[in-house]
């Protein structure tokens, strides 16, 4: 089977970002917003809290939200696949205008909900349809109590386009202009895109290639660092100002609220990581020895390990697709069939070419109830895992598509659960097929990349971002100081396992520059460990687990993570023992790697 490596973008809106159909769509959304504004005035829920009125308003909200989501995803996809498309920014500006208008009206809607007396509100939720959405509606009402006056919230929505969104877009623009030089053995120098350079820097088997690319990489980010320091300062400064205006007592309050989890859960998770990371430090130290180094440099952490001529596992894209589909089937026929459908129908952009942005993600086309996946496939086992990871995201959305729209809005931490679970299926299946000790060592190394990322790299990001926000609350933080904060975080997270650090990691990591979700880090570790807990349950009781797993995913948008874990796993997330159980599973792999490489 030949699987296409590029998206079918024309099937969404033909003609790219200059599509006439896209402009027609944006005009229709604008009209829908006008209708919604009239409905808000006519129904006035705070004065007349009628169930039917609320359901009509929710329906109109859903229509507009899906339309904006469809258009925004398309434009983002097109820009990420073709970063020289200058018109994408123009159209995204139009979409941001629509989002701003909708945000203002959403605030008005929320304020109407807040103004409904408790007795009337409880009576509304007795309606069968509204009762199914009670968790989300109560959440909206609770968050609405933080809102400022209508005029102030409208001003904030307007300013966000040139504030949070504006600074984030500037980061994307600068990165799109960057290239990383690489000189091959013949002395020929090629300018690589950021995405190409990053993939090769971390995965090339030649240490000299990795070192050259890392030096050039650090130099490139250093050159533009003054711009990135300005962007980061103003992004988070703007966000801190909004948090203070909305009576938030801590910079962690908003991301915790967004992820529907408590500070006690976050603290329990990081405490478990901090107290149990030594096996992964030992693994990195042993890996350095296997690679003939005293210690690993930053660029060597994910370097492939090949013992006695065993080459790192590689795939063609077709082979990777079949590998993922077949091993998904060992757990779930539904997951496997879904993956095949997505791959055959051009839901994935994986081609390795210049002019693409780095990284990978899964995005939604809500009007079609479909997902699209972006990545760059270079043939490594890690790329096959990434493919499985993103297909896990897409499957999560797929099993929720028949739920009320409000109940489909799951947070990032539980979103990472499905993706990591899918990835675990692939890595474990690969390990089980190892035909020799040497091959098993290579595969264990690949599997442990995830553990070191979640327990060390992601912890670095959290420590840095937490420290940066603390200092930013007192004033502008200089580039030099930002570098110091980053290196301090790397040293704390990685212990004594690294010979060199990446001072400008903060500028090269896209996640620090997102405008919508602050602290785009700890949810990864949460999802990783939570998925390990789910996988452990599957191994104990595999019979019928597919349906139990889907039921858990379907609840991710309608309860807190603490309640989700207790309902489906019977565990307490505020107890570090749960998190230690997941860490122990991966520590056994680290210990086996060390034993096999004695």
ZAVEXSE-604162 format. One record per residue (C-alpha): residue in one letter; y, z, x. Coordinates in steps of 0.2 Angstrom, whole numbers. Last residue first. Layout:
% ZAVEXSE-604162
(A, (Y, Z, X))
...
% end
This chain:
% ZAVEXSE-604162
(X, (-19, 156, 137))
(X, (-13, 141, 126))
(X, (-25, 144, 111))
(X, (-21, 163, 111))
(X, (-2, 159, 110))
(X, (-4, 146, 96))
(X, (-15, 159, 87))
(X, (-2, 172, 88))
(X, (11, 160, 81))
(X, (0, 155, 67))
(X, (-3, 173, 63))
(X, (15, 177, 63))
(X, (17, 164, 49))
(X, (6, 174, 37))
(X, (14, 190, 43))
(X, (32, 183, 39))
(X, (26, 181, 21))
(X, (19, 199, 20))
(X, (34, 206, 28))
(X, (45, 199, 14))
(X, (35, 208, 1))
(X, (35, 224, 11))
(X, (54, 223, 12))
(X, (56, 230, -5))
(X, (70, 223, -15))
(X, (60, 208, -20))
(X, (48, 219, -30))
(X, (32, 210, -34))
(X, (21, 206, -50))
(X, (20, 187, -45))
(X, (25, 178, -61))
(X, (36, 191, -70))
(X, (41, 201, -56))
(X, (46, 187, -45))
(X, (56, 179, -59))
(X, (64, 196, -63))
(X, (70, 198, -46))
(X, (75, 180, -45))
(X, (86, 182, -60))
(X, (82, 173, -75))
(X, (84, 156, -84))
(X, (85, 142, -71))
(X, (69, 147, -61))
(X, (58, 149, -77))
(X, (52, 131, -77))
(X, (47, 133, -59))
(X, (36, 148, -63))
(X, (28, 138, -77))
(X, (24, 124, -65))
(X, (15, 136, -53))
(X, (5, 144, -67))
(X, (0, 126, -73))
(X, (-6, 121, -55))
(X, (-14, 138, -53))
(X, (-28, 134, -65))
(X, (-42, 139, -53))
(X, (-34, 142, -36))
(X, (-34, 161, -37))
(X, (-33, 169, -20))
(X, (-26, 154, -11))
(X, (-14, 151, -25))
(X, (-7, 169, -23))
(X, (-4, 166, -5))
(X, (5, 150, -9))
(X, (16, 159, -21))
(X, (20, 172, -7))
(X, (23, 158, 5))
(X, (35, 150, -7))
(X, (45, 166, -8))
(X, (46, 166, 11))
(X, (52, 149, 13))
(X, (64, 150, -3))
(X, (72, 166, 4))
(X, (74, 158, 21))
(X, (82, 143, 14))
(X, (93, 153, 2))
(X, (100, 162, 17))
(X, (109, 147, 24))
(X, (122, 137, 12))
(X, (133, 152, 13))
(X, (146, 145, 1))
(X, (141, 132, -11))
(X, (154, 119, -18))
(X, (165, 114, -3))
(X, (151, 110, 10))
(X, (158, 112, 27))
(X, (146, 125, 35))
(X, (131, 115, 29))
(X, (136, 100, 39))
(X, (131, 108, 55))
(X, (139, 99, 70))
(X, (155, 110, 70))
(X, (145, 127, 69))
(X, (133, 121, 82))
(X, (148, 119, 94))
(X, (143, 133, 106))
(X, (125, 127, 107))
(X, (115, 138, 118))
(X, (105, 138, 135))
(X, (90, 146, 142))
(X, (84, 152, 126))
(X, (70, 165, 122))
(X, (79, 182, 125))
(X, (83, 186, 107))
(X, (84, 171, 96))
(X, (94, 179, 82))
(X, (106, 190, 92))
(X, (109, 177, 106))
(X, (112, 163, 93))
(X, (124, 174, 83))
(X, (134, 178, 99))
(X, (134, 160, 103))
(X, (142, 156, 86))
(X, (154, 170, 86))
(X, (160, 164, 104))
(X, (162, 146, 98))
(X, (172, 152, 84))
(X, (183, 162, 96))
(X, (186, 147, 107))
(X, (190, 137, 91))
(X, (203, 150, 86))
(X, (201, 160, 70))
(X, (216, 160, 58))
(X, (219, 177, 49))
(X, (212, 194, 44))
(X, (200, 187, 31))
(X, (195, 174, 44))
(X, (187, 188, 55))
(X, (175, 194, 41))
(X, (172, 176, 35))
(X, (167, 171, 53))
(X, (155, 186, 55))
(X, (146, 182, 39))
(X, (145, 164, 44))
(X, (139, 167, 61))
(X, (125, 180, 56))
(X, (120, 168, 42))
(X, (119, 153, 53))
(X, (109, 162, 67))
(X, (97, 168, 53))
(X, (94, 150, 48))
(X, (90, 146, 66))
(X, (79, 162, 70))
(X, (68, 166, 55))
(X, (69, 150, 45))
(X, (70, 138, 59))
(X, (57, 147, 70))
(X, (46, 147, 55))
(X, (48, 129, 51))
(X, (45, 123, 69))
(X, (29, 134, 68))
(X, (20, 120, 59))
(X, (24, 107, 72))
(X, (18, 119, 86))
(X, (3, 123, 76))
(X, (-1, 104, 75))
(X, (0, 102, 94))
(X, (-11, 117, 97))
(X, (-23, 111, 84))
(X, (-24, 94, 93))
(X, (-28, 103, 110))
(X, (-41, 114, 101))
(X, (-50, 99, 94))
(X, (-53, 89, 78))
(X, (-38, 96, 68))
(X, (-41, 92, 50))
(X, (-37, 110, 44))
(X, (-20, 109, 53))
(X, (-15, 94, 43))
(X, (-19, 101, 26))
(X, (-9, 117, 31))
(X, (6, 107, 36))
(X, (5, 96, 20))
(X, (3, 110, 7))
(X, (16, 120, 16))
(X, (29, 106, 14))
(X, (26, 106, -5))
(X, (28, 125, -6))
(X, (44, 123, 5))
(X, (51, 110, -8))
(X, (47, 121, -23))
(X, (54, 137, -16))
(X, (70, 129, -9))
(X, (76, 126, -27))
(X, (73, 145, -29))
(X, (86, 149, -16))
(X, (98, 135, -22))
(X, (100, 141, -39))
(X, (92, 133, -55))
(X, (103, 124, -68))
(X, (89, 117, -79))
(X, (91, 131, -92))
(X, (108, 124, -96))
(X, (102, 107, -99))
(X, (89, 113, -112))
(X, (71, 110, -105))
(X, (63, 93, -106))
(X, (68, 89, -88))
(X, (61, 105, -80))
(X, (45, 98, -73))
(X, (55, 83, -65))
(X, (68, 94, -57))
(X, (54, 104, -47))
(X, (45, 88, -43))
(X, (61, 81, -35))
(X, (63, 96, -24))
(X, (45, 95, -19))
(X, (48, 77, -15))
(X, (61, 83, -3))
(X, (49, 94, 6))
(X, (35, 81, 7))
(X, (47, 69, 15))
(X, (53, 82, 27))
(X, (35, 86, 32))
(X, (32, 68, 36))
(X, (48, 68, 46))
(X, (41, 83, 56))
(X, (25, 73, 59))
(X, (36, 60, 68))
(X, (38, 42, 63))
(X, (57, 40, 63))
(X, (61, 42, 45))
(X, (79, 45, 41))
(X, (82, 54, 25))
(X, (89, 53, 7))
(X, (79, 56, -9))
(X, (83, 51, -26))
(X, (79, 61, -42))
(X, (76, 56, -60))
(X, (81, 62, -78))
(X, (89, 45, -80))
(X, (106, 53, -86))
(X, (104, 66, -73))
(X, (102, 55, -58))
(X, (99, 70, -46))
(X, (100, 72, -27))
(X, (86, 77, -14))
(X, (93, 79, 4))
(X, (91, 74, 22))
(X, (101, 74, 38))
(X, (112, 63, 47))
(X, (124, 49, 39))
(X, (118, 31, 40))
(X, (128, 18, 50))
(X, (113, 14, 61))
(X, (95, 12, 56))
(X, (79, 21, 52))
(X, (75, 17, 34))
(X, (71, 32, 23))
(X, (80, 30, 7))
(X, (68, 36, -6))
(X, (67, 34, -25))
(X, (61, 16, -23))
(X, (49, 15, -37))
(X, (33, 16, -27))
(X, (38, 32, -18))
(X, (44, 41, -34))
(X, (28, 36, -44))
(X, (17, 41, -29))
(X, (25, 58, -28))
(X, (23, 61, -47))
(X, (5, 57, -46))
(X, (2, 69, -32))
(X, (12, 83, -40))
(X, (3, 80, -57))
(X, (-14, 80, -48))
(X, (-10, 96, -40))
(X, (-17, 106, -25))
(X, (-28, 94, -16))
(X, (-18, 79, -24))
(X, (-3, 84, -14))
(X, (-14, 80, 1))
(X, (-17, 62, -4))
(X, (1, 59, -9))
(X, (8, 66, 7))
(X, (-4, 56, 18))
(X, (-1, 40, 8))
(X, (17, 42, 11))
(X, (16, 46, 29))
(X, (5, 31, 32))
(X, (17, 19, 23))
(X, (31, 26, 34))
(X, (21, 24, 50))
(X, (15, 40, 56))
(X, (15, 50, 72))
(X, (5, 65, 78))
(X, (11, 71, 95))
(X, (0, 64, 109))
(X, (-15, 73, 115))
(X, (-15, 70, 134))
(X, (-21, 86, 140))
(X, (-9, 96, 128))
(X, (6, 88, 119))
(X, (20, 99, 113))
(X, (34, 91, 103))
(X, (52, 97, 106))
(X, (58, 108, 92))
(X, (65, 122, 102))
(X, (69, 110, 117))
(X, (88, 105, 112))
(X, (93, 124, 113))
(X, (86, 125, 130))
(X, (68, 133, 132))
(X, (64, 145, 145))
(X, (55, 145, 162))
(X, (50, 127, 158))
(X, (34, 118, 161))
(X, (32, 113, 143))
(X, (17, 125, 140))
(X, (28, 139, 148))
(X, (43, 135, 136))
(X, (30, 135, 122))
(X, (25, 152, 127))
(X, (43, 159, 127))
(X, (45, 151, 110))
(X, (29, 159, 103))
(X, (34, 176, 110))
(X, (51, 175, 101))
(X, (41, 170, 85))
(X, (29, 185, 87))
(X, (45, 196, 90))
(X, (53, 192, 73))
(X, (46, 206, 63))
(X, (60, 219, 62))
(X, (74, 207, 61))
(X, (65, 196, 48))
(X, (60, 211, 37))
(X, (78, 218, 38))
(X, (84, 200, 33))
(X, (74, 200, 17))
(X, (77, 218, 12))
(X, (96, 215, 14))
(X, (96, 200, 3))
(X, (86, 209, -10))
(X, (97, 224, -10))
(X, (113, 212, -11))
(X, (106, 206, -27))
(X, (100, 189, -33))
(X, (106, 176, -45))
(X, (109, 163, -31))
(X, (127, 160, -38))
(X, (130, 178, -39))
(X, (124, 181, -21))
(X, (134, 167, -15))
(X, (150, 174, -24))
(X, (147, 192, -19))
(X, (145, 188, 0))
(X, (163, 186, 3))
(X, (166, 204, -3))
(X, (175, 213, -17))
(X, (177, 199, -29))
(X, (192, 201, -40))
(X, (195, 183, -45))
(X, (211, 181, -35))
(X, (201, 189, -20))
(X, (188, 176, -22))
(X, (201, 162, -23))
(X, (209, 167, -7))
(X, (193, 169, 2))
(X, (188, 151, -3))
(X, (205, 144, 3))
(X, (203, 153, 20))
(X, (185, 147, 20))
(X, (190, 129, 19))
(X, (206, 131, 29))
(X, (198, 139, 44))
(X, (183, 127, 43))
(X, (194, 112, 43))
(X, (206, 118, 56))
(X, (191, 122, 68))
(X, (183, 104, 64))
(X, (199, 96, 70))
(X, (200, 106, 86))
(X, (181, 103, 88))
(X, (183, 84, 89))
(X, (180, 83, 108))
(X, (168, 98, 108))
(X, (157, 89, 95))
(X, (156, 74, 106))
(X, (153, 84, 122))
(X, (140, 95, 114))
(X, (131, 78, 108))
(X, (133, 71, 126))
(X, (125, 86, 134))
(X, (112, 86, 120))
(X, (108, 68, 122))
(X, (106, 69, 141))
(X, (95, 85, 139))
(X, (84, 77, 126))
(X, (81, 62, 136))
(X, (77, 72, 152))
(X, (65, 82, 142))
(X, (55, 67, 137))
(X, (45, 70, 121))
(X, (60, 65, 110))
(X, (60, 76, 94))
(X, (76, 86, 95))
(X, (88, 74, 103))
(X, (80, 59, 95))
(X, (84, 65, 77))
(X, (101, 71, 81))
(X, (106, 55, 90))
(X, (100, 44, 76))
(X, (110, 55, 63))
(X, (126, 55, 73))
(X, (125, 37, 75))
(X, (120, 30, 92))
(X, (131, 21, 104))
(X, (120, 12, 117))
(X, (121, 12, 135))
(X, (110, 1, 146))
(X, (105, 9, 163))
(X, (87, 2, 162))
(X, (80, 20, 159))
(X, (91, 22, 144))
(X, (109, 28, 142))
(X, (114, 36, 126))
(X, (131, 38, 119))
(X, (134, 48, 103))
(X, (145, 41, 89))
(X, (158, 48, 78))
(X, (168, 39, 64))
(X, (157, 45, 50))
(X, (159, 63, 56))
(X, (178, 62, 54))
(X, (176, 56, 37))
(X, (163, 69, 32))
(X, (175, 83, 38))
(X, (189, 76, 29))
(X, (179, 76, 13))
(X, (176, 94, 15))
(X, (194, 98, 18))
(X, (199, 88, 2))
(X, (185, 96, -9))
(X, (191, 114, -5))
(X, (209, 110, -6))
(X, (216, 93, -10))
(X, (204, 92, -25))
(X, (204, 110, -27))
(X, (223, 110, -31))
(X, (220, 103, -49))
(X, (206, 116, -53))
(X, (217, 130, -46))
(X, (232, 124, -57))
(X, (221, 124, -72))
(X, (214, 141, -68))
(X, (232, 148, -66))
(X, (238, 140, -83))
(X, (223, 146, -93))
(X, (226, 164, -86))
(X, (214, 171, -73))
(X, (195, 170, -75))
(X, (184, 185, -69))
(X, (178, 189, -87))
(X, (171, 171, -88))
(X, (157, 176, -75))
(X, (150, 187, -89))
(X, (152, 174, -103))
(X, (144, 160, -92))
(X, (129, 172, -88))
(X, (127, 176, -106))
(X, (126, 158, -110))
(X, (113, 155, -96))
(X, (102, 169, -101))
(X, (104, 165, -120))
(X, (99, 147, -118))
(X, (83, 148, -129))
(X, (92, 160, -140))
(X, (105, 146, -143))
(X, (92, 134, -151))
(X, (84, 148, -161))
(X, (100, 155, -168))
(X, (100, 174, -165))
(X, (111, 171, -151))
(X, (126, 168, -162))
(X, (123, 186, -170))
(X, (124, 194, -153))
(X, (140, 185, -150))
(X, (147, 191, -167))
(X, (143, 209, -163))
(X, (150, 207, -145))
(X, (167, 200, -151))
(X, (170, 182, -146))
(X, (184, 182, -133))
(X, (173, 179, -118))
(X, (166, 164, -126))
(X, (183, 157, -129))
(X, (187, 160, -111))
(X, (172, 150, -106))
(X, (177, 135, -116))
(X, (195, 136, -109))
(X, (187, 137, -91))
(X, (176, 122, -96))
(X, (191, 112, -101))
(X, (199, 115, -84))
(X, (183, 111, -75))
(X, (182, 95, -85))
(X, (199, 89, -80))
(X, (195, 93, -62))
(X, (178, 84, -63))
(X, (186, 69, -70))
(X, (199, 69, -55))
(X, (185, 72, -43))
(X, (176, 56, -50))
(X, (192, 46, -47))
(X, (193, 52, -29))
(X, (174, 48, -27))
(X, (179, 30, -31))
(X, (192, 29, -18))
(X, (181, 38, -5))
(X, (167, 26, -8))
(X, (179, 11, -5))
(X, (179, 14, 14))
(X, (160, 9, 15))
(X, (157, 11, 34))
(X, (145, 26, 30))
(X, (133, 14, 22))
(X, (118, 25, 17))
(X, (128, 41, 15))
(X, (142, 31, 6))
(X, (130, 23, -7))
(X, (121, 39, -10))
(X, (137, 49, -13))
(X, (143, 35, -25))
(X, (127, 36, -35))
(X, (126, 54, -35))
(X, (144, 56, -42))
(X, (142, 43, -55))
(X, (126, 51, -62))
(X, (133, 68, -61))
(X, (149, 63, -70))
(X, (139, 56, -84))
(X, (126, 70, -85))
(X, (140, 83, -86))
(X, (149, 73, -99))
(X, (134, 72, -110))
(X, (130, 90, -107))
(X, (147, 96, -112))
(X, (146, 86, -128))
(X, (130, 94, -132))
(X, (136, 111, -128))
(X, (151, 108, -139))
(X, (140, 103, -154))
(X, (129, 118, -151))
(X, (144, 130, -151))
(X, (150, 123, -167))
(X, (133, 124, -175))
(X, (132, 143, -170))
(X, (149, 147, -178))
(X, (161, 159, -169))
(X, (177, 155, -178))
(X, (192, 163, -170))
(X, (185, 164, -152))
(X, (175, 148, -155))
(X, (191, 137, -158))
(X, (182, 122, -167))
(X, (197, 111, -168))
(X, (205, 114, -151))
(X, (188, 113, -142))
(X, (183, 98, -151))
(X, (200, 89, -146))
(X, (196, 93, -128))
(X, (179, 87, -130))
(X, (185, 70, -137))
(X, (197, 68, -122))
(X, (182, 72, -110))
(X, (171, 59, -119))
(X, (185, 46, -116))
(X, (186, 50, -98))
(X, (167, 48, -97))
(X, (168, 31, -105))
(X, (182, 26, -92))
(X, (170, 32, -78))
(X, (156, 21, -85))
(X, (166, 6, -86))
(X, (172, 8, -68))
(X, (153, 10, -63))
(X, (149, -6, -72))
(X, (163, -15, -63))
(X, (154, -10, -47))
(X, (166, -8, -32))
(X, (156, 6, -25))
(X, (140, -4, -24))
(X, (139, -21, -34))
(X, (126, -16, -47))
(X, (127, 2, -54))
(X, (110, 11, -55))
(X, (98, -4, -53))
(X, (109, -10, -39))
(X, (105, 6, -28))
(X, (86, 2, -26))
(X, (84, 14, -11))
(X, (77, 9, 5))
(X, (60, 12, 14))
(X, (49, 2, 1))
(X, (31, 8, 1))
(X, (17, -5, 7))
(X, (0, 0, 0))
% end
